[in-house]
Amino acid sequence: MSLNDNAVLTAAVGWVYSAPVGTARPTPANITTFDPSTFAPAANSKSLTVTGSAGTYTISVGGVASAAIQYDGDANAIKGAIEGIAAVGAGKVTVTGTGPFVIALDPSVTGTLTATGTGLTGGNAVLAPVVGTGTGWTNIGHTSRGDLPEFGFEGGDTEVKGTWQNESLREVVTDPVADYLTLLLHQFDTQAFELYYGTDASVEAGVFGVANGNPAPVEKALLIVIVDGVRKVAFYSPKASLRRDDSISLAVDEFATLPIRATFLKHSNANKFEWVAENLFA
């Protein structure tokens, strides 16, 4: 083994995704070009392309137009204009990129995004669906920065077995290894609660229900992408059993947390889990 500076990483920033069991992992090339704003866009995400040399345009949600946006307005200008629509409000939209921009509305916002560029000089404002490389994957949202995902395992006990001819012939595993990962979720929404409590038992809007104290674990494919500058590494498991790992934590000076554990299970003939990086694993 030789020194490889590029293989030394810090977990500077990371994203966690889930998907139906067996969802294909991204390719090594997909991880190299990973962009969180376009990898797994929300279903209501749109890509905005603005052309022209002057003038303004507007963006509408459910037919209600925003205030005028300058042709060269940045992501913050677009975000502010959309938040000014009464049906949207503050904190219900994210805008990323420098052009094209990616606009994503909170799931609680109803209405279709449209753009009108009639006020632009020599150009137009065009919205189109965002096509990402992470087909099928869903971002599970904010997770703890102070307590990053932690890998662990249980079992793996071994015992030396012998024969009459050789008293220490072979070491055998007496307790199979179970690999897992613990994770602290910060978002109090349906997606996070279902990973913590199990499937929502309520049919009433605005209510999350837990039917009993021993809900069945939720099974998902799991993907974690770690980004350290230009270095990107992903962890993938095609099947993981997710359940609560500890009590909900509340504090006045920290974000509330939902601790979950993902235990990696065998799925068909696939590897139980894989690490993916284009330039690290020959």
C-alpha positions in Angstrom: 0.0 0.0 0.0 1.3 3.5 -0.9 0.3 6.9 0.2 -2.8 8.3 -1.6 -3.6 11.8 -0.5 -6.8 11.8 -2.5 -8.1 8.8 -0.5 -8.0 10.8 2.7 -11.4 12.3 3.3 -13.4 14.5 5.7 -17.1 14.2 5.9 -17.5 17.9 5.2 -21.0 17.8 3.7 -23.3 14.9 3.1 -26.7 13.9 1.8 -28.9 10.9 2.6 -31.4 9.3 0.3 -33.9 6.4 0.4 -35.7 4.5 -2.3 -37.7 1.4 -2.8 -35.8 -1.8 -2.0 -33.6 -2.9 -4.9 -33.3 0.5 -6.5 -30.2 0.6 -8.6 -27.3 2.6 -7.2 -25.7 5.5 -9.1 -22.7 4.7 -11.2 -19.2 5.8 -10.1 -19.4 8.5 -12.8 -22.8 9.7 -11.4 -21.1 10.2 -8.0 -18.1 12.1 -9.6 -20.6 14.6 -11.1 -23.0 14.5 -8.1 -24.9 17.8 -7.7 -27.5 17.7 -4.8 -29.7 20.2 -6.5 -30.3 18.0 -9.6 -29.4 14.5 -8.4 -32.8 13.6 -7.0 -35.1 16.6 -7.5 -38.5 16.7 -5.9 -41.5 15.8 -8.1 -42.5 19.5 -8.2 -39.1 20.8 -9.1 -38.6 22.8 -12.2 -35.6 24.1 -14.1 -35.8 27.8 -15.0 -33.8 29.2 -18.0 -34.0 33.0 -18.5 -32.7 34.6 -21.7 -32.7 38.1 -22.9 -30.7 41.3 -22.5 -33.1 43.4 -20.4 -36.5 43.5 -18.8 -38.4 41.4 -16.3 -40.4 38.2 -16.0 -42.8 36.7 -13.5 -43.3 33.2 -12.0 -46.8 32.0 -11.1 -47.9 29.4 -8.6 -51.4 28.1 -9.3 -52.1 31.0 -11.6 -51.0 33.7 -9.2 -48.1 35.8 -10.5 -45.1 36.9 -8.5 -43.7 40.4 -8.5 -41.5 41.3 -11.5 -38.1 39.7 -11.5 -35.2 41.3 -13.3 -33.8 39.4 -16.2 -30.4 39.0 -14.4 -31.8 38.3 -11.0 -30.0 35.7 -8.9 -31.4 32.7 -7.0 -32.2 34.9 -3.9 -34.2 37.4 -6.1 -36.2 34.5 -7.6 -36.8 32.9 -4.2 -38.0 36.2 -2.7 -40.4 36.9 -5.5 -42.0 33.4 -5.2 -42.2 33.7 -1.4 -44.1 36.9 -2.0 -47.0 34.9 -3.4 -49.6 34.5 -0.6 -50.2 30.8 -1.4 -46.4 30.1 -0.9 -45.0 32.2 1.9 -41.6 32.3 3.5 -39.6 29.1 3.8 -41.8 27.2 1.2 -39.5 27.4 -1.8 -35.8 26.7 -2.5 -33.9 28.1 -5.5 -30.5 26.9 -6.4 -28.0 27.4 -9.3 -26.8 30.4 -11.2 -28.7 29.8 -14.4 -30.4 27.5 -15.2 -32.0 27.6 -11.7 -33.7 24.8 -10.0 -36.9 25.8 -8.2 -38.6 23.4 -5.7 -41.8 24.1 -3.8 -42.6 22.6 -0.4 -45.0 19.6 -0.8 -47.6 21.6 1.2 -47.8 24.2 -1.6 -50.4 23.4 -4.2 -50.5 24.8 -7.7 -48.4 24.5 -10.9 -45.3 26.5 -11.5 -45.4 28.6 -14.7 -43.3 31.4 -16.1 -44.1 34.4 -18.2 -41.3 36.2 -20.0 -43.3 38.7 -22.1 -41.5 41.6 -20.3 -38.0 40.4 -21.4 -36.1 42.0 -24.3 -35.0 39.5 -26.9 -35.6 36.4 -24.7 -37.9 34.3 -22.6 -38.4 32.6 -19.3 -38.8 28.8 -19.6 -39.6 26.2 -16.9 -39.0 22.5 -17.6 -39.0 19.4 -15.4 -35.7 18.6 -13.8 -34.2 15.3 -14.9 -31.7 14.0 -12.3 -29.2 11.1 -12.4 -30.6 9.7 -9.1 -33.8 8.2 -10.6 -36.0 6.8 -7.8 -34.1 8.3 -4.9 -35.6 10.7 -2.4 -33.7 13.0 -0.1 -34.7 12.3 3.5 -33.9 15.9 4.5 -31.8 17.5 7.2 -29.7 15.2 9.5 -27.4 16.1 12.4 -24.1 17.9 11.7 -22.8 17.5 15.3 -23.5 13.7 15.3 -22.8 12.4 11.8 -24.0 9.0 10.6 -22.1 6.3 12.5 -21.4 2.8 11.2 -21.4 -0.2 13.5 -21.9 -3.9 13.7 -23.1 -6.6 16.1 -22.2 -10.2 16.2 -19.1 -11.6 14.5 -18.1 -13.8 17.4 -15.8 -16.6 16.4 -14.6 -19.9 17.9 -11.6 -22.0 17.1 -12.5 -25.6 16.2 -10.2 -28.5 16.1 -10.0 -32.2 15.2 -8.2 -35.0 16.9 -5.3 -34.5 14.5 -5.3 -30.6 14.7 -6.6 -28.9 17.9 -6.8 -25.5 16.1 -7.8 -26.4 12.6 -10.2 -23.5 11.8 -11.8 -20.4 13.2 -15.5 -20.4 12.6 -18.1 -17.7 13.0 -20.6 -18.6 15.7 -22.6 -15.4 15.5 -23.2 -13.8 12.1 -22.2 -10.1 11.7 -25.1 -7.6 11.3 -23.8 -4.3 10.0 -25.8 -1.1 10.6 -25.8 2.7 10.6 -27.3 5.1 13.1 -28.5 8.5 11.9 -30.2 11.5 13.6 -33.0 13.0 11.6 -33.9 16.7 12.1 -37.1 17.1 10.1 -40.5 16.4 11.9 -42.4 15.4 8.8 -44.2 12.3 7.5 -41.1 10.9 5.7 -38.9 11.1 8.8 -41.6 9.9 11.2 -42.3 6.8 9.0 -38.6 5.9 9.2 -38.8 6.4 13.0 -42.2 5.0 13.9 -43.2 2.9 10.8 -45.9 3.5 8.3 -48.3 6.3 9.1 -51.5 4.8 10.6 -53.6 8.0 10.2 -55.8 8.9 7.2 -56.5 12.4 8.4 -54.6 15.3 6.9 -52.4 17.0 9.4 -52.1 14.0 11.7 -49.4 11.3 11.9 -50.7 8.1 13.7 -48.9 5.3 15.4 -51.2 2.3 15.8 -49.2 0.3 18.4 -45.9 0.4 20.3 -44.1 -2.2 18.1 -44.5 -1.0 14.5 -42.8 -3.1 11.8 -39.5 -1.7 10.5 -39.6 0.1 7.2 -37.4 -1.5 4.5 -35.7 0.8 2.0 -32.7 1.1 -0.2 -30.2 3.6 1.3 -27.7 5.9 -0.3 -25.3 8.3 1.5 -23.1 10.7 -0.5 -20.1 12.3 1.2 -18.6 15.4 -0.4 -15.2 16.7 0.6 -14.4 19.5 -1.9 -13.9 17.8 -5.3 -13.8 14.3 -3.6 -17.0 12.4 -3.5 -17.7 9.0 -2.1 -21.1 7.2 -1.8 -22.3 4.3 0.4 -25.1 2.2 -0.9 -27.3 -0.6 0.4 -30.0 -2.1 -1.8 -32.0 -3.2 1.3 -32.0 -1.8 4.8 -34.4 -2.2 7.7 -35.0 1.2 9.3 -36.5 1.7 12.8 -36.1 4.0 15.8 -32.9 3.6 17.7 -33.4 5.9 20.7 -35.8 8.4 22.2 -36.7 11.6 20.5 -34.4 14.4 21.8 -35.6 17.9 22.4 -33.6 20.9 23.5 -34.0 24.7 23.6 -30.6 25.3 22.0 -30.3 22.4 19.6 -32.5 21.0 16.8 -34.8 18.2 17.9 -33.7 14.8 16.7 -35.2 11.5 15.6 -32.6 8.7 16.1 -32.9 5.9 13.6 -31.0 2.7 12.9 -30.6 1.2 9.4 -29.6 -2.5 9.5 -28.3 -3.8 6.1 -30.0 -6.9 4.8 -29.2 -9.2 2.0 -31.2 -8.6 -1.2 -31.3 -11.2 -3.9 -27.8 -11.8 -5.3 -26.7 -8.2 -4.8 -23.9 -7.2 -2.4 -25.2 -6.3 1.1 -23.6 -2.9 0.7 -21.1 -1.1 -1.5 -18.8 2.0 -1.4 -18.7 3.9 -4.7 -16.0 6.3 -5.9 -14.8 6.5 -9.5 -11.1 7.2 -8.7 -10.6 5.3 -5.4 -11.6 1.7 -6.1 -9.8 0.1 -9.1 
